[in-house]
Amino acid sequence: MTSSPSQRLVRAACPHDCPDTCAMKVTVEGEQIIRIQGDADHPPTHGALCTKVSRYAERVNHPERVLTPLRRVGPKGAGQFEPISWDQALHEVATRLGAIAQRNPEAILPYSYAGTMGLVQGESMAARFFHKLGASLLNRTICASAGGEGLQQTYGGKVGMHVEHFTESRLILIWGSNSIASNLHFWTFAQAAKRAGAKLIAIDPRHTETAQKCHQHIALLPGTDGALALGLMHELIVNDWLDHDYLAQHVEGWPALRERALTWPPERVAEVCGITADEVRGLARDYGTTAPVAIRLNYGMQRVRGGGNATRLIALLPCLVGAWRHKAGGMLMSASGWFKPVRNDAWLQRPDLLAGRQPRTLNMSTVGQDLLRESSPDFGPKVEALVVYNSNPVAVAPQSRQVVAGFARDDLFTVVLEHFLTDTADHADIVLPATMQLEHWDAHTSYGHTYALVNEPAVRPRGEARSNCEIFRQLAARMGFTEPCFADSDETLAAQAFTDAVPFETLRREGWVKLPLPDAPFAQGGFPTPNGKAWATGPGVPLPDHVPNYESVVSAPALAQRFPLAMISPPARNFLNSTFVNVKSLRDIEAEPVLEMHADDAAQRGIADGDTVRVFNERGDYHCVARINQRARPGVVNGLGIWWRKLGLNRTNVNEVTHQQLTDLGQAPSFYDCLVDVAPLGAAQSQALARA
């Protein structure tokens, strides 16, 4: 299609929490977005965008966008606000934060995550502001830190294969990933491998859209991935499907791991995982006798108590068979560690502004507990102010009944930078309108490929929206911060986000730059560990093992009698965490909050397909529509998320029943480590919900 002379093409990058980090081309005429396309020249994107991002203009021009600063006029949570000027908003925020900081700046807590993955609008000027202020630090754990720590302990960093090389693999294990929904561009590479004769095996409690299109699906119980990995090791050892030379030269602690794996025969694994011993033997045979063999591991499997150990065990599998010798062999969970040497994080975030102070660190996954805690010597000061950006914790944080109670505190001053009146924004004292990706500068890395990207503003900000950086820049000025770094523009931040290894001129011209990395990075070892080996165990790193769930028949039999169904809460296909839930065309596709159930579990409870049901445990309950299908295995229900609470059937969502206990490594939440029961709602209740 030929552009008219009045149209211009702008290079952009998808900002969302997805491994694909697509390169985009945005066609603009005046201030109107004409077209958003994937960049066909960018190898991971190859011209395609997902359904969500291809409709991005719908978000930019959404009629419900917050376009002016707002001040709360009703009770917290009611979403009642009046518009105010930027001058009034900045004055009130700076005055309130300044007064608290004079008493104790650690009583102020920033809360942010991956609403944008950008290095600029994520944690640059915001980090500078909070470092200078001396506010509490935030441990950003809510998605991937268990798996990230598992990779760190095993490989020395979050590193892995190049995603494009999966096309040449002969066997691909798609482990804990519904790639069609959440990693679309990897799936196109897997499909190319499949057409060339590769075998695809899905390992997942849910019979996902991806599992449906694989040659085999192994539906293990949630939280048993580590046991399966040990069982595969057992079979690789007893059948001598090992690369002894690779193990001897490039794996630290192999003898101890070998001894542990030999205690996990297929029969033991089958009992723990809820699968058959033959499935374990067959999977091991395929894995041990095929080359090149690759694993695409995703983050769903690490959202349980033992998620970090499970990641470590799975990450060691390619070392046993020497899969890393091939460019199309090995594993990919995260590629973000490859960018560490080329990111200017210290310059962007300026931790030196702490000036020797060491504020406490609070965990974002326990925000529900922490907002309800009083001052104490162990905890420190009570949280008096919360500044939320790039996140919607009232919807996405675990055990949301506690989260809501914390946000509802009258004595908590809450500021939210947002595009819409989310569940979290409804609890704010001040809402500040933030720009979207097509309205600001940013620079991007990826955790699914090895290309750095740039994002240039395509249109002016809608209404009075300002970028995150501009908001924190102006707050810094109001609070009297005079350091020159608070004057850096968004474009300057983007231009300096990377070292000279990623030239900004090339980024602007091409939109992206590929990192100069070997095709087979660990063919001769060289992992980023202290000795260049993958670590099964080593100084300060214990031998990994299967760690049972907090909530299971084995670890909590009394609880399992009361709540006999394991629940996982994977994302609905057309949502991304809580983003896009308010895009009507996408919400219309999802229709309503859904719980997938196996026919046997539904029949035992008198539940028919399409019934409105109550999902509950001792932490709370939420209502949704039961879908009886083959997506769920017996004993496991799938609560698709993450709906905004206020758009849920009873103004709750799936996180009403999740808990705040943390994983074995990385202090991450255990969202998929959750026991519930399900009951049908009576006709009167269902009709009342329908009317509401």
Disulfide bonds with the S-S distance in Angstrom:
none
